[in-house]
Amino acid sequence: MAGTKVTVFTNGPLRVEGDFSVVDQEGKEFGLGGRTAVTFCRCGHTGNTPFCDGTHKRQPFASVIEARDLPPKP
């Protein structure tokens, strides 16, 4: 979608901003309460799956992120 930005935080969550929707595996949409930005858990310890609740700050979780080019699609 145009106008959507995803930021991957070192030792933290994925933040999605812009024009987007979030659906479960059945295609049912999450109600986002008018939010135009949400954060998704990467550490696996959140109490609000799939959204981040800040637990990564209290649990051991390390994932250093640096932008890079992906290899060409096969």
mmCIF file of the C-alpha atoms, coordinates in Angstrom:
data_MODEL
# 
_entry.id   MODEL 
# 
loop_
_atom_site.group_PDB 
_atom_site.id 
_atom_site.type_symbol 
_atom_site.label_atom_id 
_atom_site.label_alt_id 
_atom_site.label_comp_id 
_atom_site.label_asym_id 
_atom_site.label_entity_id 
_atom_site.label_seq_id 
_atom_site.pdbx_PDB_ins_code 
_atom_site.Cartn_x 
_atom_site.Cartn_y 
_atom_site.Cartn_z 
_atom_site.occupancy 
_atom_site.B_iso_or_equiv 
_atom_site.pdbx_formal_charge 
_atom_site.auth_seq_id 
_atom_site.auth_comp_id 
_atom_site.auth_asym_id 
_atom_site.auth_atom_id 
_atom_site.pdbx_PDB_model_num 
ATOM 1  C CA . MET A 1 1  ? 0.000   0.000   0.000  1.00 0.00 ? 1  MET A CA 1 
ATOM 2  C CA . ALA A 1 2  ? 1.258   3.437   -0.818 1.00 0.00 ? 2  ALA A CA 1 
ATOM 3  C CA . GLY A 1 3  ? 2.020   5.594   2.172  1.00 0.00 ? 3  GLY A CA 1 
ATOM 4  C CA . THR A 1 4  ? 2.772   2.708   4.556  1.00 0.00 ? 4  THR A CA 1 
ATOM 5  C CA . LYS A 1 5  ? 6.047   2.686   6.462  1.00 0.00 ? 5  LYS A CA 1 
ATOM 6  C CA . VAL A 1 6  ? 7.467   -0.214  8.503  1.00 0.00 ? 6  VAL A CA 1 
ATOM 7  C CA . THR A 1 7  ? 10.262  0.490   10.985 1.00 0.00 ? 7  THR A CA 1 
ATOM 8  C CA . VAL A 1 8  ? 12.190  -2.430  12.497 1.00 0.00 ? 8  VAL A CA 1 
ATOM 9  C CA . PHE A 1 9  ? 13.670  -1.440  15.857 1.00 0.00 ? 9  PHE A CA 1 
ATOM 10 C CA . THR A 1 10 ? 16.883  -2.981  17.172 1.00 0.00 ? 10 THR A CA 1 
ATOM 11 C CA . ASN A 1 11 ? 15.972  -5.037  20.247 1.00 0.00 ? 11 ASN A CA 1 
ATOM 12 C CA . GLY A 1 12 ? 12.345  -4.008  19.815 1.00 0.00 ? 12 GLY A CA 1 
ATOM 13 C CA . PRO A 1 13 ? 9.154   -4.226  17.793 1.00 0.00 ? 13 PRO A CA 1 
ATOM 14 C CA . LEU A 1 14 ? 8.030   -3.589  14.237 1.00 0.00 ? 14 LEU A CA 1 
ATOM 15 C CA . ARG A 1 15 ? 6.175   -0.278  13.897 1.00 0.00 ? 15 ARG A CA 1 
ATOM 16 C CA . VAL A 1 16 ? 3.721   0.123   11.030 1.00 0.00 ? 16 VAL A CA 1 
ATOM 17 C CA . GLU A 1 17 ? 2.490   3.615   10.151 1.00 0.00 ? 17 GLU A CA 1 
ATOM 18 C CA . GLY A 1 18 ? 0.205   4.960   7.461  1.00 0.00 ? 18 GLY A CA 1 
ATOM 19 C CA . ASP A 1 19 ? -2.658  3.443   5.517  1.00 0.00 ? 19 ASP A CA 1 
ATOM 20 C CA . PHE A 1 20 ? -3.002  -0.241  6.430  1.00 0.00 ? 20 PHE A CA 1 
ATOM 21 C CA . SER A 1 21 ? -5.269  -2.873  7.882  1.00 0.00 ? 21 SER A CA 1 
ATOM 22 C CA . VAL A 1 22 ? -4.406  -5.843  10.094 1.00 0.00 ? 22 VAL A CA 1 
ATOM 23 C CA . VAL A 1 23 ? -6.176  -9.155  9.564  1.00 0.00 ? 23 VAL A CA 1 
ATOM 24 C CA . ASP A 1 24 ? -5.904  -12.583 11.165 1.00 0.00 ? 24 ASP A CA 1 
ATOM 25 C CA . GLN A 1 25 ? -5.225  -15.763 9.191  1.00 0.00 ? 25 GLN A CA 1 
ATOM 26 C CA . GLU A 1 26 ? -8.937  -16.095 8.429  1.00 0.00 ? 26 GLU A CA 1 
ATOM 27 C CA . GLY A 1 27 ? -9.058  -12.566 6.977  1.00 0.00 ? 27 GLY A CA 1 
ATOM 28 C CA . LYS A 1 28 ? -10.985 -11.075 9.923  1.00 0.00 ? 28 LYS A CA 1 
ATOM 29 C CA . GLU A 1 29 ? -9.897  -7.499  10.508 1.00 0.00 ? 29 GLU A CA 1 
ATOM 30 C CA . PHE A 1 30 ? -8.582  -6.228  13.845 1.00 0.00 ? 30 PHE A CA 1 
ATOM 31 C CA . GLY A 1 31 ? -10.331 -3.096  15.109 1.00 0.00 ? 31 GLY A CA 1 
ATOM 32 C CA . LEU A 1 32 ? -7.541  -0.549  15.507 1.00 0.00 ? 32 LEU A CA 1 
ATOM 33 C CA . GLY A 1 33 ? -9.609  2.149   17.193 1.00 0.00 ? 33 GLY A CA 1 
ATOM 34 C CA . GLY A 1 34 ? -8.687  4.787   14.632 1.00 0.00 ? 34 GLY A CA 1 
ATOM 35 C CA . ARG A 1 35 ? -4.930  4.260   15.037 1.00 0.00 ? 35 ARG A CA 1 
ATOM 36 C CA . THR A 1 36 ? -2.699  5.092   12.074 1.00 0.00 ? 36 THR A CA 1 
ATOM 37 C CA . ALA A 1 37 ? 0.308   3.419   13.727 1.00 0.00 ? 37 ALA A CA 1 
ATOM 38 C CA . VAL A 1 38 ? 0.733   0.150   15.645 1.00 0.00 ? 38 VAL A CA 1 
ATOM 39 C CA . THR A 1 39 ? 3.685   -1.871  16.901 1.00 0.00 ? 39 THR A CA 1 
ATOM 40 C CA . PHE A 1 40 ? 4.027   -5.629  16.499 1.00 0.00 ? 40 PHE A CA 1 
ATOM 41 C CA . CYS A 1 41 ? 5.890   -7.846  18.957 1.00 0.00 ? 41 CYS A CA 1 
ATOM 42 C CA . ARG A 1 42 ? 9.069   -9.594  17.819 1.00 0.00 ? 42 ARG A CA 1 
ATOM 43 C CA . CYS A 1 43 ? 10.216  -10.970 21.182 1.00 0.00 ? 43 CYS A CA 1 
ATOM 44 C CA . GLY A 1 44 ? 7.282   -13.348 21.681 1.00 0.00 ? 44 GLY A CA 1 
ATOM 45 C CA . HIS A 1 45 ? 6.605   -12.283 25.282 1.00 0.00 ? 45 HIS A CA 1 
ATOM 46 C CA . THR A 1 46 ? 3.803   -9.746  24.813 1.00 0.00 ? 46 THR A CA 1 
ATOM 47 C CA . GLY A 1 47 ? 0.541   -10.153 26.667 1.00 0.00 ? 47 GLY A CA 1 
ATOM 48 C CA . ASN A 1 48 ? -1.284  -8.497  23.758 1.00 0.00 ? 48 ASN A CA 1 
ATOM 49 C CA . THR A 1 49 ? -0.440  -10.717 20.772 1.00 0.00 ? 49 THR A CA 1 
ATOM 50 C CA . PRO A 1 50 ? 0.362   -9.748  18.038 1.00 0.00 ? 50 PRO A CA 1 
ATOM 51 C CA . PHE A 1 51 ? 0.884   -6.207  19.323 1.00 0.00 ? 51 PHE A CA 1 
ATOM 52 C CA . CYS A 1 52 ? 3.848   -5.014  21.392 1.00 0.00 ? 52 CYS A CA 1 
ATOM 53 C CA . ASP A 1 53 ? 3.238   -4.162  25.044 1.00 0.00 ? 53 ASP A CA 1 
ATOM 54 C CA . GLY A 1 54 ? 6.839   -3.232  25.908 1.00 0.00 ? 54 GLY A CA 1 
ATOM 55 C CA . THR A 1 55 ? 7.717   -6.593  27.494 1.00 0.00 ? 55 THR A CA 1 
ATOM 56 C CA . HIS A 1 56 ? 10.909  -6.766  25.382 1.00 0.00 ? 56 HIS A CA 1 
ATOM 57 C CA . LYS A 1 57 ? 12.355  -4.135  27.730 1.00 0.00 ? 57 LYS A CA 1 
ATOM 58 C CA . ARG A 1 58 ? 11.985  -6.508  30.715 1.00 0.00 ? 58 ARG A CA 1 
ATOM 59 C CA . GLN A 1 59 ? 12.814  -9.840  29.035 1.00 0.00 ? 59 GLN A CA 1 
ATOM 60 C CA . PRO A 1 60 ? 16.065  -10.901 27.399 1.00 0.00 ? 60 PRO A CA 1 
ATOM 61 C CA . PHE A 1 61 ? 15.620  -10.067 23.721 1.00 0.00 ? 61 PHE A CA 1 
ATOM 62 C CA . ALA A 1 62 ? 18.337  -8.998  21.329 1.00 0.00 ? 62 ALA A CA 1 
ATOM 63 C CA . SER A 1 63 ? 18.057  -8.479  17.604 1.00 0.00 ? 63 SER A CA 1 
ATOM 64 C CA . VAL A 1 64 ? 20.354  -5.932  15.995 1.00 0.00 ? 64 VAL A CA 1 
ATOM 65 C CA . ILE A 1 65 ? 18.834  -4.551  12.807 1.00 0.00 ? 65 ILE A CA 1 
ATOM 66 C CA . GLU A 1 66 ? 20.662  -2.849  9.945  1.00 0.00 ? 66 GLU A CA 1 
ATOM 67 C CA . ALA A 1 67 ? 19.107  -2.152  6.550  1.00 0.00 ? 67 ALA A CA 1 
ATOM 68 C CA . ARG A 1 68 ? 20.451  -4.274  3.695  1.00 0.00 ? 68 ARG A CA 1 
ATOM 69 C CA . ASP A 1 69 ? 19.492  -5.377  0.217  1.00 0.00 ? 69 ASP A CA 1 
ATOM 70 C CA . LEU A 1 70 ? 17.756  -8.713  -0.149 1.00 0.00 ? 70 LEU A CA 1 
ATOM 71 C CA . PRO A 1 71 ? 18.979  -11.091 -2.845 1.00 0.00 ? 71 PRO A CA 1 
ATOM 72 C CA . PRO A 1 72 ? 16.974  -11.101 -6.073 1.00 0.00 ? 72 PRO A CA 1 
ATOM 73 C CA . LYS A 1 73 ? 13.730  -13.035 -5.948 1.00 0.00 ? 73 LYS A CA 1 
ATOM 74 C CA . PRO A 1 74 ? 14.181  -16.524 -7.504 1.00 0.00 ? 74 PRO A CA 1 
# 
